[in-house]
Amino acid sequence: MGSEWRKTTLGEVLTLQRGFDLPETDRRAGRFPVIASTGQVGTHYKPMVRGPGVVIGRSGSLGGGQFIKGDFWPLNTTLWVKDFKGNNPRFCYYLLKSLDFSHFNVGSGVPTLNRNHIHPLPVVVPSDQNEQRAIAHILGTLDDKIELNRRMNQTLEEMARALFKSWFVDFDPVRAKATVRREHPDWSNAQVSRAACPTLKPEIAELFPDEFENSELGEIPKGWRVSRLGDIADVNWGDTNVTKSSYVNEGYLAYSAKGPDGFLSYYDYDCVGVVVSAIGANSGFTWLARGKWSCIKNTIRFWSIVSDISTEYLYFATHGNNIWPLRGSAQPFISQTDAQNLRVLHPSNGLARKFGDTISPLFDRIDFSIHESRTLAALRDTLLPKLISGVLRVK
């Protein structure tokens, strides 16, 4: 490694400090992240620590590592770096991330980490700040791109969700057409559509009616109906024979009750589908699965089986745990019968199919970013131990 790298202890490189109490009842929403051992769990109106900062899990989830660029509040389930002792903060983040703290667990029930036990841990670090900065730059560039992809994907899905809400919840085009129709009762549908919905393609605007009627779901556009999910979708359980022990490092995405959860060496479905968490704290959460995928036990999966509704439409129409009827109190769950009987708004004239065609390119971009981020993460995980140990040197 050369003389530029020195053998020392973790406590000589940085000083870790226990986080601070901040019960949920005392939090006031603001711009400063509240950091727990597993990640951000909220915001607060003031910070406790100036950024940039580094946090690892102290209780519950041990080690790991989080790099926070701005000011923040670390909770008492964490250890945060109080003093970097002249070392590059982001390099220190990757150093901590590379260490396995599991064998320092001192908790009898809940895993717990004592900072005094890990400060003497032997480490090897570059003395030159420039080399620390170069290592942090290489790994940080990969992480920054992954984070950028995550934010972009969130924005793209929010765009699709906003369009769904406008068309099928607020009925904006229908209300606009109803207003124009009242003013011009003799106009044709095409004329009303052009005047009321100038930003929509004419072939889409003309599919919206210009009146409302009552239904079991309340007021809905005239001519639309309410259908059972089981009548318009193939609804079934996930594969109960598969468990996490079947997961592999690379392969086809598998969904569990927690969402995208791992990879299998095979796939069950090659289509667009919706996966629903059917038991536990996430009951009613939904995910749009595309390409080749599988879902394991404690999930319900479905996709459209009628020509005038896209599966993408069904995903947004059933998104949100307040939509699904939950049974059980200690362990909430969704029964397959209740899933079959779920009432879904059924637009006429193939409008729900057009919606899927409209937003599909957004999800194509999301899929590309997800695959790119997985590739970048694999590269980062390969480089991290080599760079942080000095096996691979950079200028």
C-alpha positions in Angstrom: 0.0 0.0 0.0 2.9 2.3 0.4 3.8 4.8 3.1 0.8 7.1 2.3 -1.5 4.6 3.9 -1.3 4.2 7.7 -2.5 1.6 10.1 -4.6 3.1 12.9 -7.9 2.7 14.7 -11.3 3.9 13.9 -11.3 6.2 16.9 -8.2 7.9 15.6 -9.9 8.6 12.3 -13.3 9.9 13.7 -15.3 10.2 16.9 -18.8 8.7 17.1 -21.5 10.1 19.3 -25.0 8.8 20.2 -27.9 10.5 18.6 -30.6 12.5 20.4 -34.2 11.8 21.5 -37.0 13.3 19.5 -40.4 11.5 19.9 -42.8 11.7 17.0 -45.1 13.8 19.2 -42.4 16.5 19.6 -41.5 16.7 15.9 -42.6 19.7 13.9 -42.4 19.3 10.1 -39.6 21.3 8.5 -36.7 21.1 6.1 -34.3 19.1 8.2 -34.3 15.3 7.9 -34.8 13.2 11.0 -32.4 10.2 10.7 -33.0 6.8 12.3 -30.8 3.7 12.1 -32.6 2.6 8.9 -32.9 5.9 7.2 -34.9 9.1 7.2 -38.1 8.8 9.2 -39.4 12.4 8.9 -38.4 16.1 9.2 -38.1 18.7 11.9 -38.1 22.5 12.0 -34.5 22.6 13.4 -31.4 20.5 13.2 -29.2 19.1 15.9 -26.1 18.5 13.8 -24.5 20.6 11.1 -23.9 18.8 7.8 -22.3 17.2 6.0 -22.7 14.3 8.4 -22.4 10.6 8.6 -24.7 8.3 10.6 -24.6 4.5 11.3 -27.2 2.3 13.1 -26.7 1.9 16.8 -29.9 0.1 17.9 -32.2 -2.2 15.9 -30.2 -2.0 12.7 -26.5 -1.9 13.2 -23.9 -0.2 11.1 -24.7 0.4 7.4 -24.1 4.1 6.9 -25.9 7.2 5.8 -24.3 10.3 4.3 -26.3 13.5 4.8 -25.2 16.5 2.9 -27.1 19.1 4.9 -28.0 19.8 8.5 -30.0 17.0 10.2 -31.3 15.5 13.5 -29.8 12.0 14.3 -32.1 10.0 16.6 -30.9 8.1 19.6 -31.0 4.8 17.6 -28.0 6.1 15.7 -24.3 7.0 16.1 -23.2 10.1 14.3 -19.7 11.3 13.5 -19.1 14.2 15.9 -15.5 14.8 14.8 -13.9 13.8 11.4 -10.5 14.8 12.8 -9.5 16.4 9.5 -10.5 13.5 7.3 -12.8 13.8 4.4 -16.4 13.3 5.6 -17.6 11.3 2.6 -14.5 9.1 2.7 -15.4 8.4 6.4 -18.9 7.4 5.3 -17.5 4.8 2.9 -15.0 3.6 5.5 -17.8 3.0 8.0 -20.0 1.5 5.3 -17.3 -1.1 4.5 -17.0 -2.3 8.1 -19.0 -5.2 9.5 -20.2 -4.3 13.0 -22.5 -7.3 13.5 -20.1 -9.1 15.8 -20.0 -6.0 18.1 -23.6 -6.5 19.0 -24.1 -6.1 22.8 -27.9 -6.3 22.9 -29.7 -9.3 24.4 -33.0 -8.7 22.5 -32.6 -5.7 20.2 -29.3 -5.5 18.4 -27.2 -2.7 20.0 -23.8 -1.1 19.2 -21.5 0.5 21.7 -19.3 3.2 20.3 -16.6 2.5 22.8 -16.3 -1.0 21.5 -15.8 0.0 17.9 -13.5 2.9 18.3 -10.4 0.6 18.9 -11.3 -1.3 15.6 -8.1 -1.4 13.4 -8.4 0.3 10.0 -6.0 1.4 7.3 -6.6 4.8 5.7 -4.7 7.1 3.3 -3.0 10.0 5.1 -3.3 12.2 2.0 -6.6 14.2 2.0 -6.4 14.3 -1.8 -6.5 10.5 -2.1 -9.4 10.4 0.4 -11.2 13.0 -1.7 -10.5 11.0 -4.9 -11.9 7.8 -3.4 -15.0 9.6 -2.1 -15.5 11.3 -5.5 -15.5 8.0 -7.4 -17.9 6.3 -5.1 -19.9 9.4 -4.5 -20.5 10.0 -8.2 -22.0 6.6 -8.5 -24.2 7.1 -5.5 -25.2 10.6 -6.7 -26.4 9.2 -10.0 -28.4 6.5 -8.2 -30.0 9.1 -6.1 -30.7 11.3 -9.1 -32.4 8.3 -10.8 -34.5 7.7 -7.7 -35.7 11.3 -7.6 -36.4 11.3 -11.4 -38.4 8.1 -11.1 -40.4 9.6 -8.3 -41.2 12.7 -10.4 -42.2 10.5 -13.4 -44.6 8.5 -11.3 -46.0 11.6 -9.7 -46.7 13.0 -13.2 -48.6 9.8 -14.1 -50.5 9.9 -10.8 -51.4 13.6 -11.4 -52.8 12.7 -14.8 -54.8 9.8 -13.4 -56.2 12.1 -10.7 -57.2 14.8 -13.2 -58.9 12.3 -15.5 -60.5 9.8 -13.2 -60.8 11.3 -9.7 -61.4 15.0 -10.2 -62.9 14.5 -13.7 -61.4 17.8 -14.9 -62.1 17.1 -18.7 -65.7 16.1 -17.9 -66.3 19.2 -15.8 -64.7 21.5 -18.4 -66.8 19.9 -21.2 -70.0 20.2 -19.1 -69.3 23.9 -18.6 -68.9 24.4 -22.4 -71.9 22.3 -23.2 -74.1 24.4 -21.0 -72.9 27.5 -22.8 -73.2 25.9 -26.3 -75.9 23.2 -26.2 -75.9 22.9 -30.0 -72.2 22.2 -30.5 -70.9 18.8 -31.5 -68.8 16.7 -29.2 -65.8 17.5 -31.3 -66.4 21.3 -30.9 -67.0 21.0 -27.2 -63.9 18.9 -26.8 -61.6 21.3 -28.6 -63.0 24.3 -26.6 -62.9 22.6 -23.2 -59.7 20.5 -23.5 -57.3 22.4 -25.8 -54.3 20.6 -24.3 -55.6 17.1 -24.9 -55.3 15.2 -28.2 -58.7 15.4 -29.9 -59.1 11.7 -30.0 -58.7 11.5 -26.2 -60.7 14.6 -25.4 -63.7 13.3 -27.3 -63.8 10.1 -25.2 -64.8 12.1 -22.1 -68.6 12.7 -21.6 -70.0 16.1 -20.7 -72.5 15.0 -18.0 -72.5 13.2 -14.7 -74.7 10.6 -13.1 -75.0 8.9 -9.7 -73.4 5.5 -8.8 -72.5 3.4 -5.8 -69.2 5.3 -5.8 -70.9 8.6 -5.9 -71.1 11.0 -8.9 -69.3 9.6 -11.9 -69.2 10.7 -15.6 -72.3 9.6 -17.5 -72.0 6.3 -19.3 -69.2 5.0 -17.1 -69.9 2.1 -14.7 -68.6 0.4 -11.6 -67.1 -3.1 -12.0 -65.9 -5.8 -9.7 -62.1 -6.1 -9.9 -62.6 -9.9 -10.4 -64.7 -9.3 -13.5 -62.1 -7.1 -15.3 -58.9 -8.6 -13.9 -57.2 -11.9 -13.3 -56.8 -11.8 -9.5 -54.9 -14.5 -7.7 -52.4 -15.2 -4.9 -48.7 -15.0 -5.3 -46.6 -18.2 -5.4 -46.9 -19.6 -1.8 -44.1 -22.2 -2.5 -41.4 -19.6 -2.9 -39.5 -18.1 0.1 -36.6 -15.7 0.5 -34.3 -18.7 0.8 -34.8 -19.1 -3.0 -33.4 -15.6 -3.8 -30.3 -15.2 -5.9 -27.9 -12.3 -6.4 -29.0 -11.6 -10.0 -32.1 -12.7 -11.9 -35.8 -11.8 -12.2 -37.4 -9.4 -9.7 -39.5 -10.9 -7.0 -42.1 -9.1 -5.0 -43.1 -9.8 -1.4 -45.4 -8.1 1.0 -42.7 -5.5 1.4 -42.5 -4.7 -2.4 -39.6 -5.4 -4.7 -37.6 -7.7 -2.4 -35.0 -9.7 -4.3 -34.3 -11.8 -7.4 -35.2 -15.4 -8.5 -33.4 -17.5 -11.1 -36.7 -17.8 -13.0 -39.9 -15.8 -13.5 -43.6 -16.6 -13.3 -45.0 -13.8 -15.4 -44.0 -11.8 -18.5 -46.5 -9.0 -18.5 -47.5 -5.8 -16.8 -49.2 -6.6 -13.5 -50.1 -5.2 -10.1 -48.8 -6.7 -6.9 -50.6 -6.0 -3.6 -49.2 -6.5 -0.1 -51.8 -8.8 1.4 -50.7 -9.1 5.0 -48.9 -7.1 7.7 -48.1 -3.4 8.1 -47.9 -2.8 4.3 -51.3 -4.4 3.6 -52.9 -2.6 0.6 -49.7 -1.1 -0.8 -49.4 -1.7 -4.5 -46.6 -1.9 -7.0 -46.6 -1.9 -10.8 -44.6 -4.9 -12.1 -43.3 -4.9 -15.6 -41.3 -7.3 -17.8 -40.5 -10.7 -16.3 -41.2 -11.0 -12.6 -42.6 -13.2 -9.8 -44.4 -12.6 -6.5 -44.1 -14.7 -3.4 -46.5 -15.5 -0.6 -48.5 -12.9 1.3 -49.2 -11.0 -2.0 -52.1 -10.7 -4.4 -51.4 -10.1 -8.1 -53.7 -9.1 -10.9 -53.8 -7.7 -14.5 -56.5 -6.5 -16.8 -58.4 -9.1 -18.8 -60.7 -6.7 -20.7 -59.7 -4.8 -23.8 -60.9 -1.4 -22.7 -58.9 -1.1 -19.5 -55.1 -1.2 -19.2 -53.3 -2.7 -16.2 -51.6 0.7 -15.7 -55.1 2.1 -15.1 -55.9 -0.6 -12.6 -52.6 0.1 -10.7 -53.6 3.7 -10.1 -57.2 2.9 -9.5 -56.3 0.5 -6.7 -53.2 2.4 -5.3 -53.4 3.3 -1.7 -54.0 1.2 1.4 -57.2 3.2 2.2 -58.8 1.7 -0.9 -58.4 -2.0 0.1 -60.7 -3.5 2.8 -58.5 -4.9 5.6 -59.5 -7.6 8.0 -57.8 -8.4 11.3 -56.5 -5.9 13.9 -53.2 -7.2 15.2 -52.2 -8.5 11.8 -54.2 -6.8 9.0 -54.7 -8.7 5.8 -56.7 -8.7 2.6 -58.7 -11.7 1.6 -58.8 -12.9 -2.0 -62.6 -12.6 -1.9 -62.4 -9.0 -0.9 -59.9 -8.4 -3.6 -62.2 -10.0 -6.2 -65.1 -7.8 -4.9 -63.3 -4.5 -4.9 -65.3 -1.9 -6.8 -63.4 -0.1 -9.6 -64.5 2.8 -11.8 -64.9 1.5 -15.3 -64.7 4.3 -17.9 -66.4 3.8 -21.3 -65.0 4.1 -24.8 -61.6 2.6 -24.0 -60.4 5.8 -22.2 -58.7 3.7 -19.5 -56.8 1.9 -22.3 -55.7 5.3 -23.7 -54.5 6.3 -20.3 -52.2 3.3 -20.2 -50.8 4.1 -23.6 -50.2 7.7 -22.5 -48.2 6.9 -19.4 -46.4 3.8 -20.6 -43.4 5.8 -21.9 -43.0 7.3 -18.5 -42.7 3.8 -17.0 -40.3 2.8 -19.8 -38.0 5.6 -18.6 -38.5 4.5 -14.9 -37.5 0.9 -15.8 -34.4 2.1 -17.7 -33.3 4.1 -14.6 -34.0 1.2 -12.3 -31.8 -1.1 -14.3 -29.1 1.6 -14.7 -29.1 2.1 -10.9 -28.7 -1.6 -10.2 -25.7 -1.7 -12.5 -24.2 1.4 -10.9 -24.8 -0.1 -7.4 -23.1 -3.3 -8.4 -20.1 -1.3 -9.7 -20.0 0.7 -6.5 -20.2 -2.4 -4.3 -17.3 -4.0 -6.3 -15.1 -0.9 -6.1 -15.8 0.0 -2.4 -13.7 -2.7 -0.7 -10.9 -2.3 -3.2 -10.7 1.5 -2.9 -11.3 1.7 0.8 -8.5 -0.8 1.5 -6.0 0.7 -0.9 -5.9 -2.5 -3.1 -7.0 -0.2 -6.0 -5.2 3.1 -5.9 -6.3 6.4 -7.4 -4.6 9.7 -7.8 
